[in-house]
Amino acid sequence: MPGTELFGAEERKEVQDVLDTGILFRYNFDAQRKGHWKAKEFEQALAQYHGVRFAHACSSGSTADAIALAACGIGIGDEVIVPPFTYVAVIEAVLLAGAVPVFAEIDETLCLSPEGIEKVITPKTKAVMLVHMCGSMARLDEIMEVCKKHNLILIEDTAQALGGSYKGKPLGTFGKCGTFSFDFFKIITCGEGGALITDDEQIYERAHQFSDHGHDHIGDNRGMEGHPIIGFNYRIGEINAAIGLAQFRKMPYILERQRANKKALKESLAKFPEVTFRHIPDEAGDAATFMDFFLPDEATARAVVAALRKEGVEGVQYWYDNHFHYIKNWEHIREMKAPAKLYVHTITPPQDYASLQLPQSDAVMSRLISIVVRITWTEDELAQLKAKIEKALSSVLATA
């Protein structure tokens, strides 16, 4: 994703502002800052872009999920419905909150399906962690209806879909709160960073307090601030926020290039009748971070992956074998290997994680191939890439 692609004078200028003041901490030191508040500016930009009242920047997308759970009051014994296809941090955040992850099936949106969610709801279910994977959205209307019907809190992890929307409304704004990641491999980067957005003032107050040891951030004397709640240190630093601020201003260009380049790749893939495409409920709102497509079966998908790599196509992802993004390969999660006892170790969970079967998700994932969409491809590079993709597919599908 473009976080690794665009660095220049804009980022250096914002970082230099911070270095010139010597104030790398995001709070206090008002007089020494010379008017530079990079975390606050970044938050204001995020809130304005998404049309919400509040945004809070933090140290990572992982901690943003942890903050969201805490701010929504989710803790010991609460069941949280999670997808099997996501970055593993989503599951870790639930476990470390003392809550219990409950895995539901995905569909060809690559996100949780409303049917999958409905099937695993119990009297202890409190929330749904909906992850908008690979740049696009879930079936939001139906999922929101399920959450409303069962009085469930909806949290949107939008780490891979910054800039995406559904029916003109930004992703991350449909639930109680939305979270984002700005690590090195995201749409924009802070190096390390994340954020939570919300329209709920209570959620925001809990979030900024919880992420900084419970500080209420009232006044200009940190040592005399109140502590309404217990928290921990999930703060972002000013240098990280400064990089993110410069990157965020490039979002219009990033989205334009991602969408154009993805369209070009799709035109090549569409020449092959054996190829089908991910279901995107609102094509206009696709952030276009990946070109996602399906082959008829696992054997064909694996053969195409091998052919693409043989042709030198970079950024090919076969998530079914990926150790960080799919439950099949999370041995440590399936066996709940932790350095210390978790709440989930003290109960009989609603699912046996070690033997859990998710056949619908396996059927989707085993046929799925994704290609990372870069924004810095030249016209010649894109033409060469399309030729390689077509050659690889022809070599497999001509003999299938």
C-alpha positions in Angstrom: 0.0 0.0 0.0 1.1 3.6 -0.6 2.5 4.2 2.8 5.8 2.8 1.6 5.8 4.8 -1.7 5.4 8.5 -1.0 8.1 10.3 1.0 9.3 13.8 0.2 9.8 17.4 1.2 6.3 17.5 2.8 7.1 14.9 5.4 10.5 16.4 6.1 9.0 19.8 6.6 6.5 18.6 9.2 9.1 16.5 11.0 11.5 19.4 11.1 8.8 21.6 12.7 8.8 19.2 15.6 12.6 18.9 15.8 13.0 22.7 15.8 10.8 22.9 18.9 12.4 20.0 20.7 8.9 18.9 21.9 8.3 15.4 20.8 5.5 14.7 23.3 2.0 15.3 22.1 0.7 17.0 25.2 1.6 20.2 27.2 4.7 22.4 26.8 2.5 25.0 25.2 5.1 27.9 25.3 7.9 25.9 23.7 5.9 24.5 20.8 5.9 27.6 18.6 2.3 26.8 17.6 3.1 23.3 16.4 0.6 20.6 17.5 1.0 17.9 14.9 -1.2 15.2 16.7 -4.0 17.7 17.1 -3.7 18.8 13.5 -3.7 15.2 12.3 -6.8 14.5 14.4 -8.6 17.5 13.1 -7.8 16.5 9.5 -9.1 13.0 10.1 -12.3 14.2 11.7 -13.0 16.7 9.0 -12.4 14.2 6.2 -14.7 11.6 7.7 -17.4 14.2 8.8 -17.3 13.2 12.4 -17.0 15.2 15.6 -14.0 13.5 17.1 -10.7 11.7 16.1 -8.0 10.5 18.5 -4.6 9.5 17.2 -2.7 6.7 19.0 0.4 4.6 18.7 -0.9 1.9 16.2 -3.9 0.4 14.6 -3.6 -2.4 17.1 -3.9 -0.1 20.0 -6.7 1.7 18.2 -8.7 -1.5 18.4 -7.8 -2.0 22.1 -8.9 1.6 22.8 -12.1 1.2 20.9 -13.0 -1.9 22.9 -12.3 -0.2 26.2 -14.1 3.0 25.2 -17.2 0.9 24.3 -17.1 -0.7 27.7 -16.2 -4.2 26.4 -14.3 -6.4 28.9 -14.3 -9.5 31.0 -16.6 -12.2 29.7 -18.1 -10.2 26.8 -18.2 -12.1 23.5 -17.0 -10.2 20.4 -17.7 -11.5 16.9 -14.6 -11.3 14.8 -13.6 -12.4 11.3 -11.2 -15.2 10.5 -9.6 -13.1 7.7 -8.0 -10.0 9.3 -4.7 -9.0 10.8 -4.3 -10.9 14.0 -4.2 -7.7 16.1 -8.0 -7.6 16.0 -8.1 -11.0 17.9 -5.3 -9.9 20.2 -7.1 -6.8 21.2 -10.2 -8.7 22.1 -8.3 -11.2 24.2 -6.2 -8.6 26.0 -9.5 -6.8 26.9 -10.5 -9.9 28.7 -13.2 -10.5 26.2 -13.9 -13.7 24.2 -13.4 -13.8 20.4 -16.1 -15.6 18.4 -15.3 -16.3 14.8 -17.9 -15.9 12.1 -17.9 -16.8 8.4 -16.9 -14.3 5.7 -18.3 -14.1 2.2 -17.0 -12.9 -1.2 -16.8 -9.3 0.1 -13.8 -10.8 2.1 -15.5 -9.4 5.2 -17.9 -10.8 7.8 -21.2 -11.8 6.3 -24.5 -10.9 8.0 -25.5 -14.5 8.0 -22.3 -15.5 9.6 -22.7 -13.0 12.3 -26.3 -14.0 13.0 -25.3 -17.6 13.3 -22.9 -17.2 16.2 -24.7 -14.6 18.4 -25.3 -15.7 22.0 -26.7 -14.0 25.1 -23.2 -12.9 25.9 -22.4 -11.3 22.5 -21.8 -7.6 23.0 -20.0 -6.4 19.9 -19.0 -7.0 16.3 -15.5 -6.1 15.1 -16.1 -5.6 11.4 -12.9 -5.4 9.4 -13.1 -3.8 6.0 -10.4 -6.0 4.3 -8.2 -5.1 1.4 -9.7 -1.7 0.7 -13.4 -2.4 0.4 -16.5 -2.8 2.5 -18.8 -5.4 3.9 -22.5 -5.7 3.3 -23.1 -2.8 5.7 -26.8 -2.3 5.5 -27.5 -5.9 6.4 -24.9 -6.1 9.1 -26.1 -2.9 10.7 -29.6 -4.4 10.7 -28.3 -7.5 12.5 -26.5 -5.3 15.1 -29.6 -3.2 15.6 -31.9 -6.3 16.0 -29.6 -7.8 18.7 -28.5 -4.5 20.3 -24.8 -5.1 19.4 -22.1 -2.5 19.3 -20.5 -2.2 15.9 -16.8 -1.3 15.7 -15.3 -0.8 12.2 -11.7 -1.7 11.8 -10.9 0.3 8.6 -7.1 -0.2 8.7 -6.9 -1.3 5.1 -9.7 0.9 3.7 -8.9 4.5 4.6 -10.6 6.6 1.9 -13.2 4.0 1.2 -16.9 4.8 1.4 -20.4 3.2 1.2 -23.2 5.1 -0.5 -21.1 8.3 -0.2 -20.5 7.9 3.6 -16.9 7.2 4.7 -16.1 3.7 6.0 -15.4 3.9 9.7 -18.5 6.1 10.4 -21.3 3.5 10.4 -20.6 2.0 13.8 -20.1 3.3 17.3 -16.5 4.1 16.3 -14.0 3.3 13.6 -10.3 2.5 13.8 -7.4 3.0 11.4 -3.8 1.9 11.1 -0.9 4.1 9.8 1.9 1.6 10.1 4.5 1.3 7.3 2.3 -0.9 5.1 -0.9 1.1 5.1 -2.5 3.6 2.7 -0.8 6.4 4.5 1.9 5.9 7.2 3.1 7.5 10.4 5.9 4.9 10.6 3.8 3.6 13.4 0.4 5.1 14.3 -3.3 4.6 14.4 -6.5 6.5 15.2 -10.1 6.2 16.4 -13.0 8.3 15.0 -16.5 8.7 16.5 -19.4 11.0 16.8 -20.0 9.9 20.4 -18.5 12.3 22.9 -18.4 9.7 25.7 -16.5 7.3 23.5 -14.1 10.0 22.6 -13.5 11.1 26.2 -12.9 7.5 27.3 -10.6 6.9 24.3 -8.2 9.9 24.8 -8.1 9.2 28.6 -7.7 5.4 28.3 -4.8 5.8 25.8 -2.8 8.0 28.2 -3.0 6.5 31.7 -6.4 7.9 32.4 -5.3 11.6 32.1 -8.3 13.9 31.5 -6.0 16.4 29.7 -7.6 19.4 31.4 -5.2 22.3 32.1 -1.6 22.8 31.2 0.1 21.1 34.1 0.4 17.4 33.4 1.3 16.5 37.0 -2.0 18.1 38.2 -4.4 16.5 35.8 -7.2 14.4 36.9 -7.5 10.6 36.2 -11.2 9.7 35.8 -10.4 6.1 34.7 -7.6 3.6 34.6 -5.7 3.5 31.3 -2.4 2.7 29.7 0.1 4.2 27.3 -1.1 4.1 23.8 0.0 7.6 22.8 1.2 8.7 19.5 4.3 10.9 19.3 4.6 14.3 17.5 7.1 13.0 14.9 4.8 10.1 14.0 1.8 12.4 13.8 3.8 14.9 11.7 4.6 12.3 9.1 1.0 11.2 9.1 -0.3 14.7 8.6 1.9 15.2 5.5 0.8 11.8 4.2 -2.8 12.5 4.8 -2.8 15.6 2.6 -1.8 13.3 -0.3 -5.0 11.2 0.0 -6.8 12.6 -3.1 -3.8 11.7 -5.3 -3.4 8.3 -3.6 -7.0 7.3 -4.2 -7.0 8.6 -7.7 -3.9 6.6 -8.7 -5.0 3.4 -6.8 -8.4 3.4 -8.5 -7.0 4.0 -12.0 -4.3 1.4 -11.6 -6.7 -1.2 -10.2 -9.1 -0.6 -13.1 -6.2 -1.2 -15.5 -5.4 -4.6 -13.8 -9.0 -5.6 -13.8 -9.3 -5.1 -17.5 -6.5 -7.6 -18.1 -8.0 -10.2 -15.6 -11.5 -9.8 -17.1 -10.2 -11.3 -20.4 -10.2 -14.7 -18.7 -13.7 -16.3 -18.1 -12.3 -18.5 -15.3 -11.6 -15.3 -13.3 -14.3 -13.8 -11.1 -14.0 -10.8 -8.8 -14.6 -9.9 -5.2 -18.1 -8.7 -4.4 -17.9 -4.9 -3.7 -21.3 -3.6 -2.4 -20.5 -0.1 -3.7 -17.9 0.0 -6.4 -17.6 3.8 -6.2 -16.5 3.5 -2.6 -13.6 1.0 -3.2 -10.3 2.4 -1.9 -8.7 0.0 -4.4 -5.7 -1.0 -2.3 -5.7 -4.6 -3.7 -6.8 -6.3 -6.9 -8.7 -9.2 -5.5 -9.9 -12.1 -7.7 -11.0 -15.7 -7.6 -10.1 -18.8 -9.5 -12.6 -21.8 -9.8 -10.8 -23.9 -7.2 -7.8 -24.1 -4.8 -5.6 -26.1 -7.2 -6.1 -23.6 -10.0 -5.5 -20.7 -7.6 -2.2 -22.2 -6.4 -1.1 -22.8 -9.9 -1.8 -19.2 -10.9 0.0 -17.9 -7.8 3.1 -19.9 -8.8 2.9 -18.7 -12.4 2.5 -15.1 -11.4 5.6 -15.3 -9.2 7.5 -17.1 -11.9 6.8 -14.2 -14.2 8.1 -11.8 -11.6 4.8 -10.2 -10.6 5.4 -8.4 -7.3 2.9 -8.0 -4.4 1.1 -11.3 -5.0 -0.8 -12.4 -1.9 -2.2 -15.9 -1.4 -3.9 -15.2 2.0 -5.0 -18.8 2.5 -1.3 -19.6 3.5 -0.5 -16.2 5.1 0.6 -16.6 8.7 -0.7 -13.2 9.9 -4.0 -12.8 8.2 -6.0 -16.1 8.2 -7.1 -18.3 11.1 -6.0 -21.5 9.5 -2.4 -20.5 10.1 -2.8 -19.0 13.6 -1.5 -21.9 15.7 -0.9 -19.6 18.6 -4.5 -18.3 18.5 -6.0 -21.7 17.9 -4.2 -23.1 20.9 -4.4 -19.9 22.9 -0.6 -19.8 23.6 0.0 -16.8 25.8 2.8 -15.9 28.3 0.3 -15.5 31.1 -3.2 -16.6 31.8 -6.0 -14.9 29.9 -9.6 -14.7 30.9 -10.4 -17.1 28.0 -8.2 -19.7 29.7 -10.5 -19.7 32.7 -13.7 -20.6 30.9 -15.0 -23.0 28.3 -15.2 -20.7 25.2 -18.3 -20.9 22.9 -16.0 -22.3 20.2 -13.2 -24.9 20.3 -10.6 -22.8 18.5 -8.2 -25.7 17.9 -10.8 -27.7 15.9 -12.9 -24.8 14.6 -14.1 -25.3 11.1 -15.2 -22.4 8.8 -16.0 -24.1 5.5 -17.5 -21.0 3.8 -14.5 -18.9 4.7 -12.1 -21.7 3.5 -14.0 -21.9 0.2 -13.5 -18.1 -0.3 -9.9 -17.9 0.9 -8.6 -21.0 -0.9 -9.6 -19.5 -4.3 -8.6 -15.9 -3.6 -5.5 -14.1 -5.0 -4.7 -10.5 -4.3 -2.2 -8.2 -6.0 -1.0 -5.1 -4.2 -1.9 -2.0 -6.2 0.9 0.5 -6.3 0.5 4.2 -7.1 4.0 4.8 -8.4 3.8 2.6 -11.5 4.7 4.4 -14.7 2.6 3.7 -17.8 5.4 1.4 -19.1 5.6 -0.5 -15.8 1.9 -1.0 -15.7 1.8 -2.2 -19.3 4.6 -4.7 -18.5 2.8 -5.8 -15.4 -0.4 -6.5 -17.3 1.5 -8.5 -19.9 3.1 -10.6 -17.1 -0.3 -11.2 -15.5 -1.9 -12.3 -18.8 1.0 -14.5 -19.6 0.9 -16.2 -16.2 -2.9 -16.8 -16.4 -2.7 -18.1 -20.0 0.0 -20.6 -19.0 -2.3 -22.1 -16.4 -5.8 -21.7 -17.8 -4.9 -22.8 -21.3 -4.1 -26.3 -19.8 -6.7 -26.4 -17.0 
